[in-house]
Amino acid sequence: MGFDVTEVQKALKGASYPASKEDLVQTAERNGASGDLAEALRDAPRESFDGPDDVMEAMKGKLGAR
């Protein structure tokens, strides 16, 4: 299952960076992200992120059309 970039950006709106993976999961859940997106963030290969570009790079394999 893929996620579009806009969906990820909406889920992470208001995130403060640098952020841990768990910080981003909590932000996404507060913003109403799907369980699948929260799980994809939990599965990201990094433990911390310096900014949105880092998140997009880590999510690269999970982005795309559904």
All heavy atoms as a GROMACS GRO file, in nm:
protein
  488
    1MET      N    1   0.084  -0.117   0.000
    1MET     CA    2   0.000   0.000   0.000
    1MET      C    3   0.089   0.123   0.000
    1MET      O    4   0.185   0.132   0.075
    1MET     CB    5  -0.089  -0.002   0.125
    1MET     CG    6  -0.160   0.130   0.150
    1MET     SD    7  -0.267   0.127   0.292
    1MET     CE    8  -0.404   0.041   0.222
    2GLY      N    9   0.057   0.219  -0.084
    2GLY     CA   10   0.134   0.341  -0.092
    2GLY      C   11   0.057   0.459  -0.032
    2GLY      O   12  -0.064   0.457  -0.023
    3PHE      N   13   0.130   0.559   0.007
    3PHE     CA   14   0.071   0.681   0.062
    3PHE      C   15   0.114   0.795  -0.027
    3PHE      O   16   0.227   0.799  -0.073
    3PHE     CB   17   0.123   0.706   0.204
    3PHE     CG   18   0.096   0.593   0.297
    3PHE    CD1   19   0.194   0.500   0.326
    3PHE    CD2   20  -0.029   0.576   0.352
    3PHE    CE1   21   0.170   0.393   0.410
    3PHE    CE2   22  -0.056   0.469   0.436
    3PHE     CZ   23   0.044   0.378   0.465
    4ASP      N   24   0.022   0.891  -0.051
    4ASP     CA   25   0.066   1.004  -0.131
    4ASP      C   26   0.134   1.107  -0.040
    4ASP      O   27   0.114   1.109   0.081
    4ASP     CB   28  -0.045   1.062  -0.218
    4ASP     CG   29  -0.157   1.130  -0.142
    4ASP    OD1   30  -0.130   1.190  -0.038
    4ASP    OD2   31  -0.271   1.124  -0.190
    5VAL      N   32   0.216   1.189  -0.101
    5VAL     CA   33   0.297   1.285  -0.027
    5VAL      C   34   0.208   1.378   0.055
    5VAL      O   35   0.238   1.407   0.171
    5VAL     CB   36   0.387   1.366  -0.124
    5VAL    CG1   37   0.458   1.479  -0.052
    5VAL    CG2   38   0.489   1.273  -0.190
    6THR      N   39   0.097   1.423  -0.003
    6THR     CA   40   0.007   1.514   0.067
    6THR      C   41  -0.050   1.449   0.193
    6THR      O   42  -0.061   1.514   0.297
    6THR     CB   43  -0.108   1.558  -0.026
    6THR    OG1   44  -0.052   1.619  -0.142
    6THR    CG2   45  -0.200   1.656   0.042
    7GLU      N   46  -0.083   1.322   0.186
    7GLU     CA   47  -0.135   1.249   0.302
    7GLU      C   48  -0.032   1.247   0.416
    7GLU      O   49  -0.067   1.270   0.532
    7GLU     CB   50  -0.171   1.107   0.259
    7GLU     CG   51  -0.228   1.021   0.367
    7GLU     CD   52  -0.262   0.881   0.318
    7GLU    OE1   53  -0.225   0.844   0.205
    7GLU    OE2   54  -0.325   0.808   0.396
    8VAL      N   55   0.092   1.221   0.382
    8VAL     CA   56   0.198   1.218   0.483
    8VAL      C   57   0.219   1.358   0.540
    8VAL      O   58   0.231   1.375   0.662
    8VAL     CB   59   0.330   1.162   0.425
    8VAL    CG1   60   0.442   1.168   0.527
    8VAL    CG2   61   0.309   1.019   0.374
    9GLN      N   62   0.220   1.459   0.454
    9GLN     CA   63   0.240   1.596   0.501
    9GLN      C   64   0.128   1.639   0.595
    9GLN      O   65   0.154   1.702   0.699
    9GLN     CB   66   0.249   1.692   0.382
    9GLN     CG   67   0.378   1.676   0.305
    9GLN     CD   68   0.380   1.758   0.177
    9GLN    OE1   69   0.277   1.795   0.122
    9GLN    NE2   70   0.501   1.784   0.129
   10LYS      N   71   0.003   1.606   0.563
   10LYS     CA   72  -0.110   1.640   0.651
   10LYS      C   73  -0.097   1.568   0.785
   10LYS      O   74  -0.125   1.626   0.890
   10LYS     CB   75  -0.242   1.602   0.585
   10LYS     CG   76  -0.285   1.696   0.476
   10LYS     CD   77  -0.418   1.652   0.417
   10LYS     CE   78  -0.460   1.742   0.304
   10LYS     NZ   79  -0.587   1.698   0.243
   11ALA      N   80  -0.056   1.444   0.781
   11ALA     CA   81  -0.042   1.366   0.904
   11ALA      C   82   0.064   1.425   0.996
   11ALA      O   83   0.052   1.417   1.118
   11ALA     CB   84  -0.009   1.221   0.871
   12LEU      N   85   0.166   1.486   0.937
   12LEU     CA   86   0.277   1.538   1.017
   12LEU      C   87   0.270   1.689   1.040
   12LEU      O   88   0.366   1.748   1.091
   12LEU     CB   89   0.410   1.499   0.952
   12LEU     CG   90   0.432   1.348   0.941
   12LEU    CD1   91   0.563   1.319   0.872
   12LEU    CD2   92   0.425   1.282   1.077
   13LYS      N   93   0.157   1.750   1.004
   13LYS     CA   94   0.141   1.894   1.024
   13LYS      C   95   0.161   1.928   1.172
   13LYS      O   96   0.105   1.864   1.260
   13LYS     CB   97   0.002   1.937   0.979
   13LYS     CG   98  -0.017   2.086   0.989
   13LYS     CD   99  -0.149   2.129   0.935
   13LYS     CE  100  -0.158   2.280   0.953
   13LYS     NZ  101  -0.250   2.340   0.861
   14GLY      N  102   0.244   2.028   1.196
   14GLY     CA  103   0.271   2.071   1.332
   14GLY      C  104   0.384   1.998   1.401
   14GLY      O  105   0.416   2.028   1.516
   15ALA      N  106   0.446   1.904   1.333
   15ALA     CA  107   0.558   1.830   1.394
   15ALA      C  108   0.675   1.924   1.418
   15ALA      O  109   0.702   2.013   1.338
   15ALA     CB  110   0.602   1.715   1.304
   16SER      N  111   0.741   1.905   1.530
   16SER     CA  112   0.862   1.982   1.563
   16SER      C  113   0.983   1.894   1.536
   16SER      O  114   0.988   1.780   1.579
   16SER     CB  115   0.860   2.022   1.710
   16SER     OG  116   0.752   2.108   1.737
   17TYR      N  117   1.079   1.951   1.464
   17TYR     CA  118   1.200   1.878   1.429
   17TYR      C  119   1.319   1.939   1.499
   17TYR      O  120   1.320   2.059   1.523
   17TYR     CB  121   1.221   1.881   1.277
   17TYR     CG  122   1.113   1.808   1.202
   17TYR    CD1  123   1.002   1.876   1.153
   17TYR    CD2  124   1.119   1.672   1.183
   17TYR    CE1  125   0.902   1.810   1.084
   17TYR    CE2  126   1.020   1.604   1.114
   17TYR     CZ  127   0.912   1.674   1.064
   17TYR     OH  128   0.813   1.607   0.996
   18PRO      N  129   1.422   1.862   1.531
   18PRO     CA  130   1.431   1.717   1.507
   18PRO      C  131   1.327   1.642   1.590
   18PRO      O  132   1.286   1.689   1.697
   18PRO     CB  133   1.573   1.681   1.550
   18PRO     CG  134   1.617   1.791   1.640
   18PRO     CD  135   1.539   1.915   1.602
   19ALA      N  136   1.285   1.527   1.536
   19ALA     CA  137   1.180   1.448   1.600
   19ALA      C  138   1.217   1.301   1.597
   19ALA      O  139   1.278   1.253   1.501
   19ALA     CB  140   1.048   1.468   1.527
   20SER      N  141   1.180   1.232   1.703
   20SER     CA  142   1.199   1.086   1.704
   20SER      C  143   1.088   1.022   1.623
   20SER      O  144   0.985   1.084   1.595
   20SER     CB  145   1.195   1.033   1.848
   20SER     OG  146   1.062   1.041   1.899
   21LYS      N  147   1.109   0.899   1.588
   21LYS     CA  148   1.009   0.824   1.515
   21LYS      C  149   0.878   0.821   1.594
   21LYS      O  150   0.770   0.844   1.539
   21LYS     CB  151   1.061   0.681   1.490
   21LYS     CG  152   0.972   0.598   1.406
   21LYS     CD  153   1.018   0.456   1.375
   21LYS     CE  154   1.154   0.415   1.404
   21LYS     NZ  155   1.187   0.280   1.353
   22GLU      N  156   0.886   0.797   1.724
   22GLU     CA  157   0.766   0.791   1.807
   22GLU      C  158   0.696   0.926   1.815
   22GLU      O  159   0.573   0.932   1.815
   22GLU     CB  160   0.798   0.737   1.946
   22GLU     CG  161   0.675   0.702   2.027
   22GLU     CD  162   0.580   0.605   1.960
   22GLU    OE1  163   0.625   0.511   1.890
   22GLU    OE2  164   0.457   0.622   1.975
   23ASP      N  165   0.772   1.036   1.820
   23ASP     CA  166   0.711   1.170   1.816
   23ASP      C  167   0.627   1.187   1.690
   23ASP      O  168   0.516   1.241   1.695
   23ASP     CB  169   0.818   1.281   1.819
   23ASP     CG  170   0.889   1.293   1.952
   23ASP    OD1  171   0.834   1.249   2.055
   23ASP    OD2  172   1.002   1.348   1.951
   24LEU      N  173   0.681   1.142   1.577
   24LEU     CA  174   0.609   1.157   1.451
   24LEU      C  175   0.485   1.068   1.446
   24LEU      O  176   0.381   1.110   1.395
   24LEU     CB  177   0.701   1.126   1.333
   24LEU     CG  178   0.818   1.222   1.314
   24LEU    CD1  179   0.901   1.183   1.194
   24LEU    CD2  180   0.769   1.366   1.301
   25VAL      N  181   0.494   0.948   1.501
   25VAL     CA  182   0.377   0.860   1.506
   25VAL      C  183   0.267   0.925   1.590
   25VAL      O  184   0.150   0.928   1.549
   25VAL     CB  185   0.415   0.721   1.563
   25VAL    CG1  186   0.290   0.639   1.592
   25VAL    CG2  187   0.506   0.646   1.466
   26GLN      N  188   0.304   0.980   1.704
   26GLN     CA  189   0.205   1.046   1.790
   26GLN      C  190   0.142   1.167   1.721
   26GLN      O  191   0.021   1.188   1.729
   26GLN     CB  192   0.269   1.086   1.923
   26GLN     CG  193   0.302   0.967   2.009
   26GLN     CD  194   0.376   1.005   2.135
   26GLN    OE1  195   0.396   1.122   2.166
   26GLN    NE2  196   0.420   0.905   2.211
   27THR      N  197   0.222   1.246   1.651
   27THR     CA  198   0.170   1.360   1.576
   27THR      C  199   0.073   1.313   1.470
   27THR      O  200  -0.036   1.369   1.455
   27THR     CB  201   0.285   1.442   1.514
   27THR    OG1  202   0.368   1.493   1.618
   27THR    CG2  203   0.232   1.557   1.430
   28ALA      N  204   0.111   1.211   1.396
   28ALA     CA  205   0.025   1.158   1.290
   28ALA      C  206  -0.108   1.108   1.348
   28ALA      O  207  -0.215   1.136   1.292
   28ALA     CB  208   0.097   1.046   1.214
   29GLU      N  209  -0.102   1.038   1.458
   29GLU     CA  210  -0.226   0.987   1.519
   29GLU      C  211  -0.314   1.102   1.567
   29GLU      O  212  -0.436   1.098   1.548
   29GLU     CB  213  -0.192   0.892   1.633
   29GLU     CG  214  -0.136   0.760   1.582
   29GLU     CD  215  -0.085   0.667   1.690
   29GLU    OE1  216  -0.054   0.714   1.803
   29GLU    OE2  217  -0.075   0.546   1.662
   30ARG      N  218  -0.255   1.206   1.627
   30ARG     CA  219  -0.334   1.323   1.669
   30ARG      C  220  -0.399   1.392   1.550
   30ARG      O  221  -0.506   1.450   1.562
   30ARG     CB  222  -0.245   1.424   1.743
   30ARG     CG  223  -0.224   1.392   1.888
   30ARG     CD  224  -0.164   1.511   1.964
   30ARG     NE  225  -0.044   1.566   1.904
   30ARG     CZ  226   0.079   1.522   1.929
   30ARG    NH1  227   0.099   1.423   2.013
   30ARG    NH2  228   0.183   1.579   1.871
   31ASN      N  229  -0.332   1.387   1.435
   31ASN     CA  230  -0.384   1.451   1.315
   31ASN      C  231  -0.479   1.362   1.236
   31ASN      O  232  -0.519   1.396   1.125
   31ASN     CB  233  -0.268   1.497   1.225
   31ASN     CG  234  -0.197   1.618   1.281
   31ASN    OD1  235  -0.254   1.696   1.356
   31ASN    ND2  236  -0.070   1.635   1.246
   32GLY      N  237  -0.513   1.246   1.291
   32GLY     CA  238  -0.612   1.159   1.228
   32GLY      C  239  -0.559   1.068   1.118
   32GLY      O  240  -0.636   1.020   1.036
   33ALA      N  241  -0.430   1.043   1.118
   33ALA     CA  242  -0.372   0.955   1.016
   33ALA      C  243  -0.428   0.813   1.032
   33ALA      O  244  -0.464   0.770   1.141
   33ALA     CB  245  -0.220   0.952   1.029
   34SER      N  246  -0.431   0.742   0.922
   34SER     CA  247  -0.475   0.603   0.925
   34SER      C  248  -0.377   0.518   1.006
   34SER      O  249  -0.260   0.554   1.022
   34SER     CB  250  -0.484   0.548   0.782
   34SER     OG  251  -0.354   0.534   0.726
   35GLY      N  252  -0.426   0.406   1.054
   35GLY     CA  253  -0.340   0.312   1.125
   35GLY      C  254  -0.228   0.262   1.035
   35GLY      O  255  -0.116   0.238   1.082
   36ASP      N  256  -0.257   0.248   0.906
   36ASP     CA  257  -0.154   0.202   0.812
   36ASP      C  258  -0.040   0.303   0.800
   36ASP      O  259   0.077   0.264   0.794
   36ASP     CB  260  -0.215   0.177   0.674
   36ASP     CG  261  -0.303   0.054   0.669
   36ASP    OD1  262  -0.291  -0.033   0.757
   36ASP    OD2  263  -0.385   0.046   0.576
   37LEU      N  264  -0.075   0.430   0.799
   37LEU     CA  265   0.029   0.532   0.789
   37LEU      C  266   0.111   0.538   0.918
   37LEU      O  267   0.234   0.546   0.914
   37LEU     CB  268  -0.032   0.670   0.757
   37LEU     CG  269   0.067   0.786   0.746
   37LEU    CD1  270   0.182   0.755   0.652
   37LEU    CD2  271  -0.005   0.911   0.702
   38ALA      N  272   0.044   0.530   1.032
   38ALA     CA  273   0.116   0.529   1.160
   38ALA      C  274   0.211   0.409   1.165
   38ALA      O  275   0.326   0.422   1.209
   38ALA     CB  276   0.018   0.525   1.277
   39GLU      N  277   0.165   0.296   1.118
   39GLU     CA  278   0.250   0.175   1.118
   39GLU      C  279   0.368   0.192   1.023
   39GLU      O  280   0.480   0.150   1.054
   39GLU     CB  281   0.167   0.053   1.078
   39GLU     CG  282   0.238  -0.078   1.100
   39GLU     CD  283   0.273  -0.104   1.246
   39GLU    OE1  284   0.201  -0.060   1.337
   39GLU    OE2  285   0.378  -0.169   1.269
   40ALA      N  286   0.346   0.255   0.909
   40ALA     CA  287   0.456   0.279   0.814
   40ALA      C  288   0.561   0.370   0.878
   40ALA      O  289   0.681   0.348   0.858
   40ALA     CB  290   0.401   0.342   0.685
   41LEU      N  291   0.518   0.469   0.954
   41LEU     CA  292   0.614   0.555   1.024
   41LEU      C  293   0.691   0.475   1.129
   41LEU      O  294   0.812   0.491   1.144
   41LEU     CB  295   0.543   0.673   1.090
   41LEU     CG  296   0.490   0.780   0.995
   41LEU    CD1  297   0.395   0.874   1.068
   41LEU    CD2  298   0.606   0.858   0.935
   42ARG      N  299   0.621   0.388   1.201
   42ARG     CA  300   0.689   0.303   1.301
   42ARG      C  301   0.794   0.213   1.236
   42ARG      O  302   0.894   0.181   1.298
   42ARG     CB  303   0.587   0.215   1.373
   42ARG     CG  304   0.515   0.282   1.484
   42ARG     CD  305   0.432   0.184   1.566
   42ARG     NE  306   0.354   0.257   1.662
   42ARG     CZ  307   0.230   0.299   1.642
   42ARG    NH1  308   0.167   0.270   1.529
   42ARG    NH2  309   0.166   0.367   1.734
   43ASP      N  310   0.768   0.172   1.113
   43ASP     CA  311   0.858   0.082   1.042
   43ASP      C  312   0.971   0.155   0.969
   43ASP      O  313   1.055   0.091   0.905
   43ASP     CB  314   0.780  -0.001   0.939
   43ASP     CG  315   0.689  -0.104   1.004
   43ASP    OD1  316   0.708  -0.135   1.123
   43ASP    OD2  317   0.597  -0.152   0.934
   44ALA      N  318   0.972   0.287   0.977
   44ALA     CA  319   1.076   0.366   0.908
   44ALA      C  320   1.214   0.319   0.954
   44ALA      O  321   1.234   0.284   1.070
   44ALA     CB  322   1.058   0.514   0.935
   45PRO      N  323   1.311   0.320   0.864
   45PRO     CA  324   1.445   0.269   0.896
   45PRO      C  325   1.528   0.362   0.984
   45PRO      O  326   1.640   0.327   1.019
   45PRO     CB  327   1.509   0.252   0.759
   45PRO     CG  328   1.440   0.352   0.673
   45PRO     CD  329   1.299   0.358   0.724
   46ARG      N  330   1.477   0.477   1.019
   46ARG     CA  331   1.551   0.573   1.102
   46ARG      C  332   1.482   0.589   1.236
   46ARG      O  333   1.361   0.571   1.246
   46ARG     CB  334   1.557   0.708   1.032
   46ARG     CG  335   1.630   0.700   0.899
   46ARG     CD  336   1.634   0.833   0.833
   46ARG     NE  337   1.705   0.928   0.919
   46ARG     CZ  338   1.750   1.044   0.879
   46ARG    NH1  339   1.732   1.083   0.756
   46ARG    NH2  340   1.812   1.125   0.963
   47GLU      N  341   1.557   0.629   1.336
   47GLU     CA  342   1.500   0.653   1.469
   47GLU      C  343   1.470   0.800   1.494
   47GLU      O  344   1.389   0.833   1.580
   47GLU     CB  345   1.594   0.601   1.578
   47GLU     CG  346   1.605   0.450   1.580
   47GLU     CD  347   1.471   0.379   1.603
   47GLU    OE1  348   1.392   0.424   1.688
   47GLU    OE2  349   1.446   0.280   1.533
   48SER      N  350   1.537   0.889   1.418
   48SER     CA  351   1.510   1.032   1.433
   48SER      C  352   1.520   1.100   1.297
   48SER      O  353   1.582   1.048   1.204
   48SER     CB  354   1.608   1.096   1.532
   48SER     OG  355   1.739   1.090   1.483
   49PHE      N  356   1.455   1.217   1.290
   49PHE     CA  357   1.445   1.289   1.164
   49PHE      C  358   1.473   1.437   1.189
   49PHE      O  359   1.422   1.494   1.284
   49PHE     CB  360   1.304   1.273   1.106
   49PHE     CG  361   1.268   1.129   1.083
   49PHE    CD1  362   1.211   1.054   1.184
   49PHE    CD2  363   1.293   1.069   0.962
   49PHE    CE1  364   1.179   0.920   1.165
   49PHE    CE2  365   1.262   0.936   0.941
   49PHE     CZ  366   1.206   0.861   1.043
   50ASP      N  367   1.554   1.498   1.100
   50ASP     CA  368   1.589   1.639   1.113
   50ASP      C  369   1.486   1.731   1.050
   50ASP      O  370   1.485   1.850   1.077
   50ASP     CB  371   1.726   1.666   1.050
   50ASP     CG  372   1.838   1.601   1.130
   50ASP    OD1  373   1.824   1.589   1.254
   50ASP    OD2  374   1.939   1.563   1.070
   51GLY      N  375   1.400   1.677   0.964
   51GLY     CA  376   1.299   1.759   0.898
   51GLY      C  377   1.213   1.676   0.806
   51GLY      O  378   1.234   1.554   0.791
   52PRO      N  379   1.114   1.739   0.743
   52PRO     CA  380   1.023   1.668   0.654
   52PRO      C  381   1.094   1.593   0.540
   52PRO      O  382   1.050   1.486   0.500
   52PRO     CB  383   0.932   1.778   0.599
   52PRO     CG  384   0.941   1.888   0.699
   52PRO     CD  385   1.078   1.880   0.758
   53ASP      N  386   1.203   1.650   0.489
   53ASP     CA  387   1.275   1.583   0.380
   53ASP      C  388   1.329   1.448   0.427
   53ASP      O  389   1.328   1.351   0.350
   53ASP     CB  390   1.389   1.669   0.327
   53ASP     CG  391   1.340   1.791   0.251
   53ASP    OD1  392   1.222   1.792   0.209
   53ASP    OD2  393   1.418   1.885   0.234
   54ASP      N  394   1.375   1.440   0.550
   54ASP     CA  395   1.423   1.313   0.605
   54ASP      C  396   1.310   1.211   0.612
   54ASP      O  397   1.329   1.093   0.583
   54ASP     CB  398   1.480   1.331   0.746
   54ASP     CG  399   1.618   1.392   0.748
   54ASP    OD1  400   1.681   1.404   0.640
   54ASP    OD2  401   1.664   1.428   0.858
   55VAL      N  402   1.192   1.257   0.652
   55VAL     CA  403   1.076   1.167   0.660
   55VAL      C  404   1.042   1.115   0.520
   55VAL      O  405   1.022   0.994   0.501
   55VAL     CB  406   0.954   1.237   0.722
   55VAL    CG1  407   0.834   1.144   0.722
   55VAL    CG2  408   0.984   1.285   0.863
   56MET      N  409   1.036   1.204   0.423
   56MET     CA  410   1.002   1.164   0.286
   56MET      C  411   1.105   1.065   0.231
   56MET      O  412   1.069   0.969   0.164
   56MET     CB  413   0.991   1.286   0.194
   56MET     CG  414   0.874   1.375   0.225
   56MET     SD  415   0.718   1.286   0.213
   56MET     CE  416   0.631   1.364   0.344
   57GLU      N  417   1.231   1.088   0.262
   57GLU     CA  418   1.335   0.996   0.216
   57GLU      C  419   1.315   0.856   0.279
   57GLU      O  420   1.326   0.755   0.211
   57GLU     CB  421   1.474   1.051   0.252
   57GLU     CG  422   1.589   0.964   0.209
   57GLU     CD  423   1.605   0.953   0.058
   57GLU    OE1  424   1.564   1.044  -0.014
   57GLU    OE2  425   1.658   0.848   0.015
   58ALA      N  426   1.284   0.853   0.407
   58ALA     CA  427   1.263   0.725   0.476
   58ALA      C  428   1.138   0.654   0.428
   58ALA      O  429   1.132   0.531   0.427
   58ALA     CB  430   1.256   0.749   0.627
   59MET      N  431   1.038   0.731   0.385
   59MET     CA  432   0.910   0.675   0.340
   59MET      C  433   0.908   0.646   0.189
   59MET      O  434   0.808   0.600   0.138
   59MET     CB  435   0.796   0.773   0.373
   59MET     CG  436   0.776   0.802   0.518
   59MET     SD  437   0.692   0.670   0.605
   59MET     CE  438   0.531   0.681   0.533
   60LYS      N  439   1.018   0.672   0.122
   60LYS     CA  440   1.024   0.666  -0.023
   60LYS      C  441   0.961   0.539  -0.080
   60LYS      O  442   0.885   0.544  -0.175
   60LYS     CB  443   1.168   0.682  -0.072
   60LYS     CG  444   1.180   0.695  -0.219
   60LYS     CD  445   1.316   0.737  -0.269
   60LYS     CE  446   1.433   0.698  -0.184
   60LYS     NZ  447   1.561   0.739  -0.240
   61GLY      N  448   0.991   0.426  -0.024
   61GLY     CA  449   0.937   0.300  -0.075
   61GLY      C  450   0.790   0.282  -0.048
   61GLY      O  451   0.726   0.192  -0.104
   62LYS      N  452   0.733   0.365   0.038
   62LYS     CA  453   0.592   0.353   0.074
   62LYS      C  454   0.506   0.463   0.012
   62LYS      O  455   0.386   0.469   0.033
   62LYS     CB  456   0.578   0.356   0.226
   62LYS     CG  457   0.650   0.239   0.291
   62LYS     CD  458   0.638   0.244   0.440
   62LYS     CE  459   0.726   0.144   0.508
   62LYS     NZ  460   0.693   0.008   0.493
   63LEU      N  461   0.569   0.552  -0.064
   63LEU     CA  462   0.495   0.660  -0.129
   63LEU      C  463   0.455   0.617  -0.270
   63LEU      O  464   0.528   0.546  -0.336
   63LEU     CB  465   0.581   0.787  -0.138
   63LEU     CG  466   0.620   0.849  -0.004
   63LEU    CD1  467   0.716   0.966  -0.027
   63LEU    CD2  468   0.499   0.896   0.074
   64GLY      N  469   0.341   0.661  -0.312
   64GLY     CA  470   0.295   0.630  -0.446
   64GLY      C  471   0.146   0.609  -0.449
   64GLY      O  472   0.078   0.615  -0.347
   65ALA      N  473   0.096   0.583  -0.564
   65ALA     CA  474  -0.049   0.563  -0.582
   65ALA      C  475  -0.097   0.441  -0.508
   65ALA      O  476  -0.026   0.342  -0.493
   65ALA     CB  477  -0.081   0.551  -0.730
   66ARG      N  478  -0.220   0.450  -0.462
   66ARG     CA  479  -0.281   0.336  -0.395
   66ARG      C  480  -0.349   0.246  -0.494
   66ARG      O  481  -0.395   0.285  -0.593
   66ARG     CB  482  -0.386   0.385  -0.294
   66ARG     CG  483  -0.323   0.453  -0.179
   66ARG     CD  484  -0.432   0.496  -0.087
   66ARG     NE  485  -0.370   0.568   0.021
   66ARG     CZ  486  -0.400   0.550   0.147
   66ARG    NH1  487  -0.490   0.467   0.183
   66ARG    NH2  488  -0.340   0.618   0.238
   0.00000   0.00000   0.00000
